[in-house]
Amino acid sequence: MCGNVMEKDLALDIAQRLDRILQTRGLATVMTRVGDSYVSLAERAALTNRVRNCIFVSIHFNEGNRAVASGVETYYADHQITTASPLVSWLPFLTRASGQAPNFESQSLAGFIQESLVTRTQAINRGTKAGQFFVIANVQHPAVLVEGGFLSNQEDTNKLGNIDYREQIATAISDGIIRYRDLLKERQATLAVTTRSE
């Protein structure tokens, strides 16, 4: 909470907008929460791991030490658990020991979403970053954590108070997801063509 703005309310509002947009575009969705209720990080990861062939998007808003900090950024876990690795990934020394390959799928998804966020909102581009946040490191699917602005920055907070701006954020995340899905379809088509020609 910054002032009278609560992160949980903004995150749910944008998630509900994203849910509506994705369903309109023909994608099935599952929300980790639909109302003002608390769902633990472990429960969110467990729910995601029970869904087949999905991606996970966690929506948040930053708070900075300096009031001038502003912009959007998208995180991906450098390493994630696998079905054979029930590792608690947020413990850095265990993550390094796991020897897992870098997480290119989540990194690609983060890049598409970040690019769309900056294009649609014209917010400062803070880039994509690796971060071992529990909720994205402990799912078995491509996963990202979106930081949609700084609640500690008055200009960002004013923008986030605008319904149209929140719709732009949701639309941008949707655009990034669609681009990622299209890339997967293109890769599958290429693999199918390569397989048939051999």
HELIX and SHEET records of a PDB file:
HELIX    1   1 GLU A    7  THR A   24  1                                  18    
HELIX    2   2 LEU A   41  ARG A   50  1                                  10    
HELIX    3   3 PRO A   92  SER A   98  1                                   7    
HELIX    4   4 PHE A  104  THR A  121  1                                  18    
HELIX    5   5 PHE A  134  ALA A  137  1                                   4    
HELIX    6   6 GLN A  154  LEU A  160  1                                   7    
HELIX    7   7 ILE A  163  SER A  197  1                                  35    
SHEET    1   A 4 PHE A  56  ASN A  62  0                                        
SHEET    2   A 4 ALA A 143  PHE A 150  1                                        
SHEET    3   A 4 VAL A  72  TYR A  76 -1                                        
SHEET    4   A 4 ASN A 125  ALA A 130  1                                        
END                                                                             
